[in-house]
Amino acid sequence: MYLTTFDPFARDLQRQFDRLARTSFGPSAAMPMDAVRREGDVELRFDVPGIDPDSIEVTVDRGVLSVSVTRTDERSENENEKFVVRERRTGTVTRRVRLSENLNAEAVEADYRNGVLQVRIPVLEQAKPRKIEVRQADAQAELVS
């Protein structure tokens, strides 16, 4: 006979650790993103602090938006300096987002300010909500019929 215990706190702790591991080491951890839908466009906001704006590349190919950024290795010229802790990733990171067919991939705009890359994608005209006029039948036409 095996004796086991059920500890709900340990299970919650494990769940929190798993969530932390996913957010810390998952594919979106290096470039977290928010997406905001507005009336006329969709704006994607990517956190990319400490990135040289010249290393940012935004492309659209067959309905997939790709954002690539490169952080270069910061080496000191002082030979006496050694990293004690090194958590900031270096190299190239790419994030891909599949665009809806209702978005105008030909008119994408990108802007980088204060460590945030904002990518604006307009909604196609035919996908925008529009008001439909409701016509009323003429009362005279109904009496004649």
Rosetta constraint file for C-alpha pairs under 8 A:
AtomPair CA 7 CA 11 HARMONIC 6.59 0.50
AtomPair CA 8 CA 12 HARMONIC 6.21 0.50
AtomPair CA 9 CA 13 HARMONIC 6.04 0.50
AtomPair CA 10 CA 14 HARMONIC 6.11 0.50
AtomPair CA 11 CA 15 HARMONIC 6.17 0.50
AtomPair CA 12 CA 16 HARMONIC 6.15 0.50
AtomPair CA 13 CA 17 HARMONIC 6.12 0.50
AtomPair CA 14 CA 18 HARMONIC 6.10 0.50
AtomPair CA 15 CA 19 HARMONIC 6.21 0.50
AtomPair CA 16 CA 20 HARMONIC 6.11 0.50
AtomPair CA 17 CA 21 HARMONIC 6.09 0.50
AtomPair CA 18 CA 22 HARMONIC 6.18 0.50
AtomPair CA 19 CA 23 HARMONIC 6.22 0.50
AtomPair CA 20 CA 24 HARMONIC 5.85 0.50
AtomPair CA 21 CA 25 HARMONIC 5.67 0.50
AtomPair CA 21 CA 26 HARMONIC 7.27 0.50
AtomPair CA 22 CA 26 HARMONIC 4.73 0.50
AtomPair CA 22 CA 29 HARMONIC 7.88 0.50
AtomPair CA 23 CA 28 HARMONIC 7.20 0.50
AtomPair CA 23 CA 29 HARMONIC 5.34 0.50
AtomPair CA 24 CA 29 HARMONIC 5.34 0.50
AtomPair CA 24 CA 30 HARMONIC 8.00 0.50
AtomPair CA 25 CA 29 HARMONIC 5.92 0.50
AtomPair CA 25 CA 30 HARMONIC 7.94 0.50
AtomPair CA 26 CA 30 HARMONIC 7.98 0.50
AtomPair CA 27 CA 95 HARMONIC 7.93 0.50
AtomPair CA 28 CA 32 HARMONIC 5.32 0.50
AtomPair CA 28 CA 33 HARMONIC 7.61 0.50
AtomPair CA 28 CA 95 HARMONIC 7.28 0.50
AtomPair CA 30 CA 89 HARMONIC 7.94 0.50
AtomPair CA 30 CA 93 HARMONIC 7.00 0.50
AtomPair CA 31 CA 46 HARMONIC 6.07 0.50
AtomPair CA 31 CA 47 HARMONIC 5.66 0.50
AtomPair CA 31 CA 48 HARMONIC 6.16 0.50
AtomPair CA 31 CA 93 HARMONIC 7.61 0.50
AtomPair CA 31 CA 95 HARMONIC 7.05 0.50
AtomPair CA 32 CA 46 HARMONIC 5.72 0.50
AtomPair CA 32 CA 47 HARMONIC 5.61 0.50
AtomPair CA 33 CA 44 HARMONIC 6.65 0.50
AtomPair CA 33 CA 45 HARMONIC 5.36 0.50
AtomPair CA 33 CA 46 HARMONIC 4.47 0.50
AtomPair CA 33 CA 47 HARMONIC 6.50 0.50
AtomPair CA 34 CA 44 HARMONIC 5.73 0.50
AtomPair CA 34 CA 45 HARMONIC 5.10 0.50
AtomPair CA 34 CA 46 HARMONIC 6.69 0.50
AtomPair CA 35 CA 42 HARMONIC 6.98 0.50
AtomPair CA 35 CA 43 HARMONIC 5.73 0.50
AtomPair CA 35 CA 44 HARMONIC 4.49 0.50
AtomPair CA 35 CA 45 HARMONIC 6.36 0.50
AtomPair CA 36 CA 42 HARMONIC 5.68 0.50
AtomPair CA 36 CA 43 HARMONIC 5.16 0.50
AtomPair CA 36 CA 44 HARMONIC 6.42 0.50
AtomPair CA 37 CA 41 HARMONIC 6.34 0.50
AtomPair CA 37 CA 42 HARMONIC 4.55 0.50
AtomPair CA 37 CA 43 HARMONIC 6.53 0.50
AtomPair CA 38 CA 42 HARMONIC 5.91 0.50
AtomPair CA 38 CA 43 HARMONIC 7.81 0.50
AtomPair CA 39 CA 128 HARMONIC 7.48 0.50
AtomPair CA 40 CA 122 HARMONIC 5.97 0.50
AtomPair CA 40 CA 123 HARMONIC 5.51 0.50
AtomPair CA 40 CA 128 HARMONIC 7.07 0.50
AtomPair CA 41 CA 103 HARMONIC 7.81 0.50
AtomPair CA 41 CA 120 HARMONIC 6.68 0.50
AtomPair CA 41 CA 121 HARMONIC 5.48 0.50
AtomPair CA 41 CA 122 HARMONIC 4.04 0.50
AtomPair CA 41 CA 123 HARMONIC 4.88 0.50
AtomPair CA 42 CA 120 HARMONIC 5.87 0.50
AtomPair CA 42 CA 121 HARMONIC 5.23 0.50
AtomPair CA 42 CA 122 HARMONIC 6.29 0.50
AtomPair CA 42 CA 123 HARMONIC 7.09 0.50
AtomPair CA 43 CA 118 HARMONIC 6.61 0.50
AtomPair CA 43 CA 119 HARMONIC 5.58 0.50
AtomPair CA 43 CA 120 HARMONIC 4.51 0.50
AtomPair CA 43 CA 121 HARMONIC 6.30 0.50
AtomPair CA 44 CA 117 HARMONIC 8.00 0.50
AtomPair CA 44 CA 118 HARMONIC 5.70 0.50
AtomPair CA 44 CA 119 HARMONIC 5.07 0.50
AtomPair CA 44 CA 120 HARMONIC 6.49 0.50
AtomPair CA 45 CA 116 HARMONIC 6.41 0.50
AtomPair CA 45 CA 117 HARMONIC 5.63 0.50
AtomPair CA 45 CA 118 HARMONIC 4.59 0.50
AtomPair CA 45 CA 119 HARMONIC 6.43 0.50
AtomPair CA 46 CA 116 HARMONIC 5.60 0.50
AtomPair CA 46 CA 117 HARMONIC 5.04 0.50
AtomPair CA 46 CA 118 HARMONIC 6.50 0.50
AtomPair CA 47 CA 115 HARMONIC 6.15 0.50
AtomPair CA 47 CA 116 HARMONIC 4.82 0.50
AtomPair CA 47 CA 117 HARMONIC 6.52 0.50
AtomPair CA 48 CA 69 HARMONIC 7.76 0.50
AtomPair CA 48 CA 115 HARMONIC 5.21 0.50
AtomPair CA 48 CA 116 HARMONIC 5.73 0.50
AtomPair CA 48 CA 117 HARMONIC 6.80 0.50
AtomPair CA 49 CA 114 HARMONIC 7.37 0.50
AtomPair CA 49 CA 115 HARMONIC 4.00 0.50
AtomPair CA 49 CA 116 HARMONIC 6.78 0.50
AtomPair CA 50 CA 71 HARMONIC 7.56 0.50
AtomPair CA 50 CA 115 HARMONIC 6.47 0.50
AtomPair CA 51 CA 55 HARMONIC 7.17 0.50
AtomPair CA 51 CA 56 HARMONIC 7.77 0.50
AtomPair CA 51 CA 69 HARMONIC 7.07 0.50
AtomPair CA 51 CA 70 HARMONIC 6.79 0.50
AtomPair CA 51 CA 71 HARMONIC 5.74 0.50
AtomPair CA 51 CA 115 HARMONIC 7.21 0.50
AtomPair CA 52 CA 56 HARMONIC 7.27 0.50
AtomPair CA 52 CA 70 HARMONIC 7.66 0.50
AtomPair CA 52 CA 71 HARMONIC 7.31 0.50
AtomPair CA 53 CA 112 HARMONIC 7.02 0.50
AtomPair CA 55 CA 68 HARMONIC 7.93 0.50
AtomPair CA 55 CA 69 HARMONIC 5.62 0.50
AtomPair CA 55 CA 70 HARMONIC 5.48 0.50
AtomPair CA 55 CA 71 HARMONIC 7.81 0.50
AtomPair CA 56 CA 67 HARMONIC 7.25 0.50
AtomPair CA 56 CA 68 HARMONIC 5.81 0.50
AtomPair CA 56 CA 69 HARMONIC 4.60 0.50
AtomPair CA 56 CA 70 HARMONIC 6.90 0.50
AtomPair CA 57 CA 66 HARMONIC 7.88 0.50
AtomPair CA 57 CA 67 HARMONIC 5.77 0.50
AtomPair CA 57 CA 68 HARMONIC 5.11 0.50
AtomPair CA 57 CA 69 HARMONIC 6.41 0.50
AtomPair CA 58 CA 65 HARMONIC 7.16 0.50
AtomPair CA 58 CA 66 HARMONIC 5.70 0.50
AtomPair CA 58 CA 67 HARMONIC 4.64 0.50
AtomPair CA 58 CA 68 HARMONIC 6.52 0.50
AtomPair CA 58 CA 110 HARMONIC 7.66 0.50
AtomPair CA 59 CA 65 HARMONIC 5.74 0.50
AtomPair CA 59 CA 66 HARMONIC 5.24 0.50
AtomPair CA 59 CA 67 HARMONIC 6.68 0.50
AtomPair CA 60 CA 64 HARMONIC 5.48 0.50
AtomPair CA 60 CA 65 HARMONIC 4.44 0.50
AtomPair CA 60 CA 66 HARMONIC 6.23 0.50
AtomPair CA 60 CA 105 HARMONIC 6.83 0.50
AtomPair CA 61 CA 65 HARMONIC 6.66 0.50
AtomPair CA 63 CA 98 HARMONIC 6.00 0.50
AtomPair CA 63 CA 99 HARMONIC 5.28 0.50
AtomPair CA 63 CA 100 HARMONIC 7.37 0.50
AtomPair CA 63 CA 101 HARMONIC 7.46 0.50
AtomPair CA 63 CA 105 HARMONIC 6.97 0.50
AtomPair CA 64 CA 96 HARMONIC 6.52 0.50
AtomPair CA 64 CA 97 HARMONIC 5.66 0.50
AtomPair CA 64 CA 98 HARMONIC 4.46 0.50
AtomPair CA 64 CA 99 HARMONIC 5.71 0.50
AtomPair CA 65 CA 96 HARMONIC 5.61 0.50
AtomPair CA 65 CA 97 HARMONIC 5.17 0.50
AtomPair CA 65 CA 98 HARMONIC 6.24 0.50
AtomPair CA 65 CA 99 HARMONIC 6.71 0.50
AtomPair CA 66 CA 94 HARMONIC 6.70 0.50
AtomPair CA 66 CA 95 HARMONIC 5.75 0.50
AtomPair CA 66 CA 96 HARMONIC 4.45 0.50
AtomPair CA 66 CA 97 HARMONIC 6.51 0.50
AtomPair CA 67 CA 94 HARMONIC 5.49 0.50
AtomPair CA 67 CA 95 HARMONIC 5.27 0.50
AtomPair CA 67 CA 96 HARMONIC 6.41 0.50
AtomPair CA 68 CA 92 HARMONIC 6.65 0.50
AtomPair CA 68 CA 93 HARMONIC 5.56 0.50
AtomPair CA 68 CA 94 HARMONIC 4.21 0.50
AtomPair CA 68 CA 95 HARMONIC 6.50 0.50
AtomPair CA 69 CA 92 HARMONIC 5.54 0.50
AtomPair CA 69 CA 93 HARMONIC 5.52 0.50
AtomPair CA 69 CA 94 HARMONIC 6.58 0.50
AtomPair CA 70 CA 90 HARMONIC 7.18 0.50
AtomPair CA 70 CA 91 HARMONIC 5.33 0.50
AtomPair CA 70 CA 92 HARMONIC 4.21 0.50
AtomPair CA 70 CA 93 HARMONIC 6.42 0.50
AtomPair CA 71 CA 89 HARMONIC 7.42 0.50
AtomPair CA 71 CA 90 HARMONIC 4.93 0.50
AtomPair CA 71 CA 91 HARMONIC 5.28 0.50
AtomPair CA 71 CA 92 HARMONIC 6.49 0.50
AtomPair CA 72 CA 90 HARMONIC 5.65 0.50
AtomPair CA 72 CA 91 HARMONIC 6.04 0.50
AtomPair CA 73 CA 90 HARMONIC 5.75 0.50
AtomPair CA 73 CA 91 HARMONIC 7.49 0.50
AtomPair CA 76 CA 81 HARMONIC 7.02 0.50
AtomPair CA 99 CA 103 HARMONIC 6.75 0.50
AtomPair CA 99 CA 105 HARMONIC 7.72 0.50
AtomPair CA 102 CA 123 HARMONIC 6.00 0.50
AtomPair CA 102 CA 124 HARMONIC 5.58 0.50
AtomPair CA 102 CA 126 HARMONIC 7.97 0.50
AtomPair CA 102 CA 127 HARMONIC 5.66 0.50
AtomPair CA 103 CA 121 HARMONIC 6.43 0.50
AtomPair CA 103 CA 122 HARMONIC 5.88 0.50
AtomPair CA 103 CA 123 HARMONIC 4.44 0.50
AtomPair CA 103 CA 124 HARMONIC 5.30 0.50
AtomPair CA 104 CA 108 HARMONIC 7.20 0.50
AtomPair CA 104 CA 121 HARMONIC 6.34 0.50
AtomPair CA 104 CA 122 HARMONIC 5.47 0.50
AtomPair CA 104 CA 123 HARMONIC 5.75 0.50
AtomPair CA 104 CA 124 HARMONIC 5.33 0.50
AtomPair CA 105 CA 121 HARMONIC 6.72 0.50
AtomPair CA 105 CA 122 HARMONIC 7.83 0.50
AtomPair CA 107 CA 121 HARMONIC 6.60 0.50
AtomPair CA 107 CA 122 HARMONIC 6.71 0.50
AtomPair CA 108 CA 119 HARMONIC 6.95 0.50
AtomPair CA 108 CA 120 HARMONIC 5.76 0.50
AtomPair CA 108 CA 121 HARMONIC 4.80 0.50
AtomPair CA 108 CA 122 HARMONIC 7.02 0.50
AtomPair CA 109 CA 119 HARMONIC 5.68 0.50
AtomPair CA 109 CA 120 HARMONIC 5.15 0.50
AtomPair CA 109 CA 121 HARMONIC 6.68 0.50
AtomPair CA 110 CA 117 HARMONIC 6.93 0.50
AtomPair CA 110 CA 118 HARMONIC 5.58 0.50
AtomPair CA 110 CA 119 HARMONIC 4.35 0.50
AtomPair CA 110 CA 120 HARMONIC 6.25 0.50
AtomPair CA 111 CA 117 HARMONIC 5.75 0.50
AtomPair CA 111 CA 118 HARMONIC 5.17 0.50
AtomPair CA 111 CA 119 HARMONIC 6.51 0.50
AtomPair CA 112 CA 116 HARMONIC 5.70 0.50
AtomPair CA 112 CA 117 HARMONIC 4.38 0.50
AtomPair CA 112 CA 118 HARMONIC 6.20 0.50
AtomPair CA 113 CA 117 HARMONIC 6.57 0.50
AtomPair CA 123 CA 127 HARMONIC 6.51 0.50
AtomPair CA 123 CA 128 HARMONIC 6.61 0.50
AtomPair CA 124 CA 128 HARMONIC 6.63 0.50
AtomPair CA 137 CA 141 HARMONIC 7.41 0.50
AtomPair CA 137 CA 142 HARMONIC 7.50 0.50
AtomPair CA 138 CA 142 HARMONIC 6.64 0.50
AtomPair CA 139 CA 143 HARMONIC 6.54 0.50
AtomPair CA 140 CA 144 HARMONIC 6.41 0.50
AtomPair CA 141 CA 145 HARMONIC 6.39 0.50
